[in-house]
Amino acid sequence: MPDAKTEEFDVIVVGGGPSGLFSAIFARERGARVLLVEKGNQLGRKLGISGGGRCNVTNAKPLPELMDNIPGNARFLHSALARFGNTDIMRFFEGLGIGLKEEDRGRVFPRSDKASTVVSALVNSVYERGVDVWTDTPVRGLCQEDGAVTGIRLANGNRVSAKAVIVATGGCSVPKTGSTGDAYPWAKSAGHTIVDPYPTEVPLTSNDWFIRERTLQGLSLKAVPVTLWYNETKRLTVEEGDLIFTHFGLSGPVALRCSHYVSTSLRRKKSGNLTASVDALPLMASEALAETWRRWRRDEPRKQVGTLCRQILPDRLADVIIAETGIPSSSQVANLNNDMITRLVKNTKSFAVHITGTLPLSQATVTGGGVSVKEIDPRTMASKLVRGLYFCGEVMDVHAHTGGYNITVAFSTGHLAGESAAEFALDPVCFT
Ligand SMILES: Cc1cc2nc3c(=O)[nH]c(=O)nc-3n(C[C@H](O)[C@H](O)[C@H](O)COP(=O)(O)OP(=O)(O)OC[C@H]3O[C@@H](n4cnc5c(N)ncnc54)[C@H](O)[C@@H]3O)c2cc1C
């Protein structure tokens, strides 16, 4: 690192994740002298483990569908996504020579199937464009004077001056990647509101007997609809995807998609029950299932309920569903009355798992909460409170489902913050 006291930059970007890397590249493209400061010894660490280590660079769905997959403040992101969206991101990476491919549900990956391809290209692009990069350099705070940012304060006590500072420090989930919520106090002391961080895109916990006793541990169901209920009457969301039963509750993409609603509900309401209702047999409608049981009762009266149920469901799940219905598994199907059939159908089509919460923030894929978007201009990502201060990526109170949506948000807001901060820094008078 050069002698920091002598340095002066147009734009300083704090944080070398996808949002920081993009903001550095696009601030530099606008002609600003840019410094990127990262506390870790490598750039793009979280990006390198995203998408199962393959880096889900974006999602190819059209803008309205992208917005539908952003449960955390999608409207605020509309300008950024409209200005630089998924097709721009794909074009950018293809321009760097990275072949991309689209997989199921619009997810876009590098053809190499390696996140390192994306991270290296991005990092090379930062250096090639002439961005100054300081790694192993933790930032401790912002410097301000008369309502304007004037630079940053480093952990070693040095100050570095700049006309604009972009905060791209991420959230506080999976802290080993460097995202440890460092910027929340800085933003707060600059007058910003911090929405308390909470876990999203995270597995759900349950204390039901079949979870506690690990009866279903390791069982996975493909493409099942899950409805999340509050107090069994208010439907919070319906999501669809693969589900995995674990020793603590529910995991898999569909559980992760429900987690925003669980976290939000638990934060807002002090009491009440949350139930995930799983359609364990999505390819058969309720009436067809009831008819199947009636046919079995008519045609195979001596067969045991458990034996027949295992023909249509995984064995362990069939046993739990029968147990929940209160019918002995060994009873002959001839003994089932219509009410019992209705109960069997209900427990299969809406198998109830009582949800107690989520795994903690440290284990969440994404952080909900952060710097309130009410105090950030959505057209520029500029602070409405401090001149020259910008935010991008997960440090803000925005979050999306996994599937490339968060990374799209990081790139898109990074692009906007970079261009806006450079414009401001190169001609601050225009902004007075
Ligand atoms: C395991 C995993 C899988 C994921 N998979 C997906 C996926 O498939 N699809 C998807 O859309 N999203 C996924 N995500 C989420 C996605 O990776 C994040 O939303 C994205 O990385 C956020 O980018 P960011 O630039 O805002 O922050 P980050 O990537 O968190 O980067 C922030 C950077 O700031 C640095 N920093 C922090 N504090 C300081 C400081 N004081 N001084 C200097 N530097 C600092 C950090 O070291 C870090 O490098 C995944 C996340 C994880 C953990």
The ligand as an SDF file (V2000), in Angstrom:
LIG
                    3D

 53 58  0  0  0  0  0  0  0  0999 V2000
  -22.6080  -19.7580    0.0290 C   0  0  0  0  0  0  0  0  0  0  0  0
  -23.2940  -18.6470   -0.7200 C   0  0  0  0  0  0  0  0  0  0  0  0
  -23.9190  -18.9190   -1.9350 C   0  0  0  0  0  0  0  0  0  0  0  0
  -24.5790  -17.8960   -2.6280 C   0  0  0  0  0  0  0  0  0  0  0  0
  -25.2030  -18.2100   -3.7910 N   0  0  0  0  0  0  0  0  0  0  0  0
  -25.8910  -17.2500   -4.4450 C   0  0  0  0  0  0  0  0  0  0  0  0
  -26.5610  -17.5550   -5.6500 C   0  0  0  0  0  0  0  0  0  0  0  0
  -26.5520  -18.6860   -6.1330 O   0  0  0  0  0  0  0  0  0  0  0  0
  -27.2610  -16.5460   -6.2520 N   0  0  0  0  0  0  0  0  0  0  0  0
  -27.2930  -15.2850   -5.7320 C   0  0  0  0  0  0  0  0  0  0  0  0
  -27.9340  -14.4080   -6.3180 O   0  0  0  0  0  0  0  0  0  0  0  0
  -26.6390  -14.9730   -4.6130 N   0  0  0  0  0  0  0  0  0  0  0  0
  -25.9490  -15.9050   -3.9530 C   0  0  0  0  0  0  0  0  0  0  0  0
  -25.2850  -15.5890   -2.8080 N   0  0  0  0  0  0  0  0  0  0  0  0
  -25.3390  -14.1870   -2.3250 C   0  0  0  0  0  0  0  0  0  0  0  0
  -24.3180  -13.2930   -3.0530 C   0  0  0  0  0  0  0  0  0  0  0  0
  -23.0600  -13.9280   -3.0810 O   0  0  0  0  0  0  0  0  0  0  0  0
  -24.2320  -11.9490   -2.3180 C   0  0  0  0  0  0  0  0  0  0  0  0
  -25.5100  -11.3460   -2.3210 O   0  0  0  0  0  0  0  0  0  0  0  0
  -23.2270  -11.0120   -2.9940 C   0  0  0  0  0  0  0  0  0  0  0  0
  -21.9250  -11.5340   -2.8930 O   0  0  0  0  0  0  0  0  0  0  0  0
  -23.2600   -9.6260   -2.3260 C   0  0  0  0  0  0  0  0  0  0  0  0
  -22.2860   -8.8260   -2.9510 O   0  0  0  0  0  0  0  0  0  0  0  0
  -21.7040   -7.5300   -2.2230 P   0  0  0  0  0  0  0  0  0  0  0  0
  -20.6580   -6.9910   -3.1260 O   0  0  0  0  0  0  0  0  0  0  0  0
  -22.7990   -6.6450   -1.8110 O   0  0  0  0  0  0  0  0  0  0  0  0
  -21.0400   -8.0680   -0.8630 O   0  0  0  0  0  0  0  0  0  0  0  0
  -19.9290   -9.1770   -0.5660 P   0  0  0  0  0  0  0  0  0  0  0  0
  -19.8420  -10.1650   -1.6670 O   0  0  0  0  0  0  0  0  0  0  0  0
  -20.2590   -9.6790    0.7930 O   0  0  0  0  0  0  0  0  0  0  0  0
  -18.5750   -8.3680   -0.5500 O   0  0  0  0  0  0  0  0  0  0  0  0
  -18.2820   -7.4200    0.4640 C   0  0  0  0  0  0  0  0  0  0  0  0
  -16.7760   -7.2250    0.5350 C   0  0  0  0  0  0  0  0  0  0  0  0
  -16.5030   -6.1170    1.3960 O   0  0  0  0  0  0  0  0  0  0  0  0
  -15.3630   -6.4240    2.1600 C   0  0  0  0  0  0  0  0  0  0  0  0
  -15.3780   -5.6510    3.3990 N   0  0  0  0  0  0  0  0  0  0  0  0
  -16.2720   -5.7300    4.4060 C   0  0  0  0  0  0  0  0  0  0  0  0
  -15.9610   -4.8830    5.3830 N   0  0  0  0  0  0  0  0  0  0  0  0
  -14.8460   -4.2260    5.0030 C   0  0  0  0  0  0  0  0  0  0  0  0
  -14.0180   -3.2470    5.6070 C   0  0  0  0  0  0  0  0  0  0  0  0
  -14.2610   -2.7700    6.8350 N   0  0  0  0  0  0  0  0  0  0  0  0
  -12.9430   -2.7890    4.9280 N   0  0  0  0  0  0  0  0  0  0  0  0
  -12.6540   -3.2580    3.6760 C   0  0  0  0  0  0  0  0  0  0  0  0
  -13.3780   -4.2140    3.0750 N   0  0  0  0  0  0  0  0  0  0  0  0
  -14.4700   -4.7000    3.7160 C   0  0  0  0  0  0  0  0  0  0  0  0
  -15.4800   -7.9110    2.4190 C   0  0  0  0  0  0  0  0  0  0  0  0
  -14.2580   -8.5060    2.7870 O   0  0  0  0  0  0  0  0  0  0  0  0
  -16.0190   -8.4200    1.0850 C   0  0  0  0  0  0  0  0  0  0  0  0
  -14.9940   -8.7710    0.2100 O   0  0  0  0  0  0  0  0  0  0  0  0
  -24.5980  -16.5850   -2.1050 C   0  0  0  0  0  0  0  0  0  0  0  0
  -23.9680  -16.3050   -0.8820 C   0  0  0  0  0  0  0  0  0  0  0  0
  -23.3230  -17.3170   -0.2000 C   0  0  0  0  0  0  0  0  0  0  0  0
  -22.6580  -17.0110    1.1160 C   0  0  0  0  0  0  0  0  0  0  0  0
  1  2  1  0
  2  3  1  0
  2 52  2  0
  3  4  2  0
  4  5  1  0
  4 50  1  0
  5  6  2  0
  6  7  1  0
  6 13  1  0
  7  8  2  0
  7  9  1  0
  9 10  1  0
 10 11  2  0
 10 12  1  0
 12 13  2  0
 13 14  1  0
 14 15  1  0
 14 50  1  0
 15 16  1  0
 16 17  1  0
 16 18  1  0
 18 19  1  0
 18 20  1  0
 20 21  1  0
 20 22  1  0
 22 23  1  0
 23 24  1  0
 24 25  2  0
 24 26  1  0
 24 27  1  0
 27 28  1  0
 28 29  2  0
 28 30  1  0
 28 31  1  0
 31 32  1  0
 32 33  1  0
 33 34  1  0
 33 48  1  0
 34 35  1  0
 35 36  1  0
 35 46  1  0
 36 37  1  0
 36 45  1  0
 37 38  2  0
 38 39  1  0
 39 40  1  0
 39 45  2  0
 40 41  1  0
 40 42  2  0
 42 43  1  0
 43 44  2  0
 44 45  1  0
 46 47  1  0
 46 48  1  0
 48 49  1  0
 50 51  2  0
 51 52  1  0
 52 53  1  0
M  END
$$$$
